Amino acid sequence: MMDDSKQAFPAEWESLLEHALEARGRAYMPYSGFAVGAALLDSSGNIHLGCNVENAAYGPTNCAERTALFRAIADGREPGQFAAIAVIGDTVHPITPCGVCRQVLVELCKPDMPVIMGNLTGGRSVMTVEELLPGAFSLRKG
């Protein structure tokens, strides 16, 4: 895990976090009031935004990370063709993906893909998909 709160992140990662912050502004969260944004960079350099979208029944609620991933797949991107994802929320420490999002990341991304996590006060950390969910159930190989 890279916790780089005091050092500058690569410009590409900071840009991805800025896109995630933009997506966070589109979140639909009338029940929790907790907005999250994500930005997924594909191997062609395209950025796919995602935000959390809540539902009164709770089960149909979708997290920002999954929204970005599903949007990229719907836009014709292939699983495993993603370079990085950034996620941002209003948390004390850099926000981390939930368990369901971690499993979806395992399914659709390479194990060594960086997951860039941030908060609104400049906290930053990075882990790979594999570090986020070690020993994950997956049929995919790399």
C-alpha positions as CSV (number, residue, x, y, z in Angstrom):
1,M,0.0,0.0,0.0
2,M,1.3,3.4,-0.9
3,D,0.2,6.1,1.5
4,D,1.5,9.3,-0.1
5,S,-0.4,11.9,1.7
6,K,2.6,14.1,2.2
7,Q,4.2,13.6,-1.3
8,A,3.0,14.5,-4.7
9,F,1.3,11.8,-6.7
10,P,2.0,11.3,-10.4
11,A,0.1,14.0,-12.4
12,E,-1.9,11.3,-14.1
13,W,-3.2,10.0,-10.8
14,E,-4.1,13.5,-9.6
15,S,-5.9,14.2,-12.8
16,L,-7.9,10.9,-12.4
17,L,-8.8,12.0,-8.8
18,E,-10.0,15.4,-10.2
19,H,-12.3,13.5,-12.6
20,A,-13.5,11.4,-9.7
21,L,-14.3,14.6,-7.8
22,E,-16.3,15.8,-10.8
23,A,-18.2,12.6,-10.9
24,R,-18.9,12.8,-7.1
25,G,-20.8,16.0,-7.8
26,R,-23.3,13.9,-9.9
27,A,-24.0,11.4,-7.1
28,Y,-27.7,10.6,-6.3
29,M,-27.7,10.0,-2.6
30,P,-31.0,11.2,-1.1
31,Y,-30.9,8.5,1.7
32,S,-27.3,8.6,3.0
33,G,-26.2,12.0,1.9
34,F,-22.8,10.4,1.2
35,A,-21.5,11.2,-2.3
36,V,-18.7,9.1,-3.9
37,G,-17.1,9.6,-7.3
38,A,-14.9,7.3,-9.4
39,A,-12.9,7.7,-12.6
40,L,-11.7,4.7,-14.6
41,L,-8.8,5.1,-17.0
42,D,-8.9,2.5,-19.8
43,S,-5.9,1.4,-21.8
44,S,-6.8,3.7,-24.7
45,G,-6.6,6.8,-22.4
46,N,-10.4,7.2,-22.1
47,I,-11.9,8.1,-18.8
48,H,-15.2,6.6,-17.6
49,L,-16.9,8.4,-14.7
50,G,-19.1,6.8,-12.1
51,C,-21.0,8.0,-9.0
52,N,-23.0,6.3,-6.4
53,V,-26.7,6.0,-7.2
54,E,-29.0,5.1,-4.3
55,N,-32.4,3.5,-4.2
56,A,-35.1,3.4,-1.5
57,A,-34.9,-0.4,-1.6
58,Y,-31.1,-0.2,-0.9
59,G,-30.3,-3.5,-2.7
60,P,-30.4,-1.8,-6.2
61,T,-28.0,1.0,-5.0
62,N,-24.8,1.1,-7.0
63,C,-21.4,2.3,-5.9
64,A,-19.3,4.8,-7.9
65,E,-16.6,2.3,-8.7
66,R,-19.1,-0.3,-10.2
67,T,-20.9,2.5,-12.1
68,A,-17.6,3.5,-13.8
69,L,-16.7,-0.1,-14.5
70,F,-20.1,-1.0,-15.9
71,R,-20.3,2.1,-17.9
72,A,-16.9,1.3,-19.5
73,I,-18.1,-2.2,-20.4
74,A,-21.3,-0.8,-21.8
75,D,-19.2,1.6,-23.9
76,G,-17.4,-1.4,-25.5
77,R,-14.3,-1.8,-23.4
78,E,-13.1,-5.3,-22.6
79,P,-12.5,-6.6,-19.1
80,G,-8.8,-6.4,-18.3
81,Q,-8.2,-3.3,-20.5
82,F,-8.2,-0.8,-17.7
83,A,-5.1,1.1,-16.5
84,A,-6.3,2.6,-13.1
85,I,-9.3,3.7,-11.2
86,A,-9.6,6.6,-8.7
87,V,-12.3,6.9,-6.1
88,I,-12.9,9.9,-3.8
89,G,-15.3,10.6,-0.9
90,D,-15.7,12.8,2.2
91,T,-13.9,10.5,4.7
92,V,-11.3,11.0,7.3
93,H,-8.8,8.7,5.6
94,P,-8.7,8.0,1.8
95,I,-11.9,6.2,0.9
96,T,-11.6,2.5,0.1
97,P,-13.9,0.4,-2.2
98,C,-16.6,-1.7,-0.4
99,G,-16.3,-5.5,-0.6
100,V,-18.7,-5.8,-3.5
101,C,-16.7,-3.3,-5.5
102,R,-13.5,-5.1,-4.6
103,Q,-14.9,-8.4,-6.1
104,V,-16.0,-6.6,-9.2
105,L,-12.6,-5.0,-9.6
106,V,-11.1,-8.5,-9.4
107,E,-13.5,-9.7,-12.1
108,L,-12.9,-6.9,-14.5
109,C,-9.4,-5.6,-13.9
110,K,-5.8,-7.0,-13.8
111,P,-4.5,-7.9,-10.3
112,D,-1.8,-5.3,-10.5
113,M,-4.0,-2.4,-11.6
114,P,-3.7,0.6,-9.2
115,V,-6.7,1.7,-7.2
116,I,-6.1,5.4,-6.3
117,M,-8.1,6.4,-3.2
118,G,-8.6,9.9,-2.0
119,N,-10.5,12.2,0.3
120,L,-11.6,15.8,0.2
121,T,-8.8,17.0,2.4
122,G,-5.9,15.7,0.2
123,G,-5.4,12.3,1.7
124,R,-4.2,9.8,-0.8
125,S,-3.3,6.1,-0.9
126,V,-2.9,3.5,-3.6
127,M,-3.2,-0.3,-3.6
128,T,-3.4,-2.8,-6.4
129,V,-6.6,-4.7,-7.0
130,E,-4.9,-7.8,-5.6
131,E,-3.9,-6.0,-2.4
132,L,-7.4,-4.9,-1.9
133,L,-8.8,-8.4,-2.0
134,P,-6.1,-11.0,-1.4
135,G,-7.1,-14.6,-2.2
136,A,-10.1,-13.4,-4.2
137,F,-12.4,-15.8,-5.9
138,S,-11.8,-15.5,-9.6
139,L,-11.9,-17.6,-12.8
140,R,-9.7,-15.0,-14.6
141,K,-6.0,-15.5,-15.0
142,G,-4.2,-12.1,-14.9
